[in-house]
Amino acid sequence: MKTDFDFPKKDLIGPVVFRPDFNNFETINVNQAWSLFFTAGQDDKALGQQRELGWFLTNLLIAVGLAGTVWSIFFSNVA
């Protein structure tokens, strides 16, 4: 399908991941990934540029997963 629409950037209201100037197959950092997740793809700079918050959220997700796994292993046979 070919479209002939050429919207200016200020009028483009769709998700940032579908904009032609986004990414160009470059790697994104953790903050950009979490920002895209929390804003449903609307903004890749919502959490700022420091990587510490992105790493904290990633490690928190891993810790919650591991704690749930350990909890289910130890307490699944208690009856």
Residue frames relative to the residue before (quaternion, step in Angstrom):
aa qw qx qy qz dx dy dz
M 1.0000 0.0000 0.0000 0.0000 0.00 0.00 0.00
K 0.1486 -0.7935 0.5873 0.0589 3.56 -0.86 0.95
T 0.1240 -0.7787 0.6109 0.0706 3.55 -0.92 0.91
D 0.3007 -0.7631 0.5496 0.1588 3.54 -1.06 0.76
F 0.4589 0.6859 -0.4494 0.3420 3.58 1.23 0.30
D 0.0342 -0.7786 0.6266 0.0008 3.54 -0.95 0.90
F 0.0840 -0.8288 0.5531 0.0067 3.56 0.11 1.33
P 0.4746 -0.6324 0.5164 0.3290 3.59 -1.06 0.66
K 0.6553 -0.5455 0.3515 0.3865 3.57 -1.17 0.55
K 0.6515 0.5202 -0.3399 0.4352 3.62 0.98 -0.67
D 0.7024 0.4463 -0.2651 0.4871 3.60 1.18 -0.48
L 0.5536 0.6121 -0.3923 0.4062 3.58 1.25 -0.17
I 0.0493 -0.8479 0.5276 -0.0135 3.59 -0.29 1.25
G 0.4789 0.6835 -0.4359 0.3369 3.60 1.21 0.08
P 0.7278 -0.4072 0.3075 0.4582 3.57 -1.28 -0.01
V 0.5775 -0.6254 0.4132 0.3235 3.54 -1.07 0.78
V 0.6346 0.5583 -0.3456 0.4077 3.61 1.05 -0.61
F 0.6900 0.4501 -0.2921 0.4858 3.61 1.18 -0.29
R 0.4892 0.6437 -0.4462 0.3836 3.58 1.24 0.09
P 0.5472 -0.6619 0.3955 0.3255 3.59 -0.93 0.80
D 0.7107 0.4542 -0.2841 0.4559 3.61 1.05 -0.55
F 0.5382 0.6184 -0.4130 0.3968 3.62 1.22 0.13
N 0.8965 0.1018 -0.0994 0.4195 3.49 -1.17 0.88
N 0.0708 0.8099 -0.5822 0.0097 3.66 0.47 -1.05
F 0.6653 -0.5362 0.2615 0.4488 3.55 1.00 1.00
E 0.4104 0.6659 -0.5073 0.3616 3.59 1.08 0.69
T 0.5176 -0.6173 0.4747 0.3545 3.56 -1.17 0.45
I 0.2728 -0.7396 0.5914 0.1698 3.54 -1.13 0.69
N 0.4615 -0.6791 0.4849 0.3011 3.57 -1.13 0.52
V 0.7283 -0.4500 0.2901 0.4277 3.56 -1.31 0.17
N 0.6456 0.5232 -0.3356 0.4436 3.58 0.97 -0.76
Q 0.6366 0.5113 -0.3366 0.4691 3.58 0.99 -0.74
A 0.6491 0.5195 -0.3230 0.4522 3.59 0.96 -0.82
W 0.6856 0.4595 -0.2883 0.4855 3.61 0.89 -0.90
S 0.6204 0.5355 -0.3476 0.4556 3.61 1.03 -0.69
L 0.6538 0.4951 -0.3114 0.4800 3.57 0.98 -0.81
F 0.6390 0.5260 -0.3249 0.4575 3.59 1.04 -0.74
F 0.7254 0.4499 -0.2541 0.4547 3.59 0.79 -1.03
T 0.7458 0.3697 -0.2194 0.5089 3.62 1.06 -0.61
A 0.4428 -0.7142 0.4329 0.3262 3.60 1.28 0.24
G 0.7406 -0.4501 0.2212 0.4471 3.56 0.91 0.95
Q 0.5097 0.6807 -0.4073 0.3331 3.59 1.23 0.13
D 0.8127 0.0569 0.0042 0.5799 3.62 1.02 -0.69
D 0.2345 -0.7966 0.5422 0.1282 3.57 -0.83 0.95
K 0.7080 0.4160 -0.2637 0.5061 3.59 1.26 0.05
A 0.2974 0.7948 -0.4855 0.2102 3.60 1.16 0.49
L 0.7344 0.3995 -0.2352 0.4957 3.61 1.06 -0.63
G 0.5933 -0.5804 0.3691 0.4183 3.60 1.22 0.09
Q 0.6139 -0.5859 0.4101 0.3341 3.53 -1.31 -0.27
Q 0.5379 0.6106 -0.4274 0.3939 3.63 1.19 -0.18
R 0.3999 -0.7477 0.4856 0.2126 3.54 -0.89 0.95
E 0.5103 0.6833 -0.4186 0.3124 3.61 1.18 -0.37
L 0.6535 0.5055 -0.3265 0.4591 3.61 0.95 -0.78
G 0.6445 0.5173 -0.3182 0.4645 3.59 0.99 -0.75
W 0.6598 0.4884 -0.3066 0.4818 3.56 0.99 -0.83
F 0.6168 0.5435 -0.3425 0.4548 3.59 1.04 -0.76
L 0.6800 0.4830 -0.2971 0.4648 3.60 0.86 -0.91
T 0.6397 0.5168 -0.3234 0.4681 3.58 1.03 -0.75
N 0.6874 0.4706 -0.2821 0.4759 3.59 0.89 -0.91
L 0.6120 0.5384 -0.3449 0.4653 3.58 1.11 -0.65
L 0.6470 0.5117 -0.3136 0.4703 3.59 0.98 -0.81
I 0.6500 0.4991 -0.3103 0.4817 3.59 0.99 -0.82
A 0.6632 0.5117 -0.3095 0.4502 3.61 0.93 -0.86
V 0.6440 0.5044 -0.3234 0.4757 3.59 0.98 -0.80
G 0.6513 0.5141 -0.3139 0.4615 3.60 0.96 -0.78
L 0.6793 0.4758 -0.2910 0.4770 3.58 0.93 -0.87
A 0.6425 0.5141 -0.3298 0.4627 3.60 0.97 -0.79
G 0.6520 0.5086 -0.3138 0.4666 3.60 1.00 -0.77
T 0.6460 0.5119 -0.3156 0.4702 3.56 1.04 -0.76
V 0.6694 0.4830 -0.2996 0.4783 3.59 0.89 -0.90
W 0.6283 0.5357 -0.3287 0.4585 3.59 0.98 -0.82
S 0.6995 0.4656 -0.2847 0.4614 3.60 0.86 -0.92
I 0.6196 0.5319 -0.3499 0.4592 3.62 1.08 -0.59
F 0.7406 0.4338 -0.2397 0.4538 3.57 0.81 -0.97
F 0.8096 0.3055 -0.1378 0.4819 3.58 0.93 -0.79
S 0.4549 0.6957 -0.4553 0.3190 3.60 1.19 0.27
N 0.7392 0.4068 -0.2257 0.4870 3.61 1.10 -0.60
V 0.4743 0.6587 -0.4526 0.3692 3.59 1.22 0.21
A 0.1759 0.7934 -0.5637 0.1477 3.57 -0.55 1.12
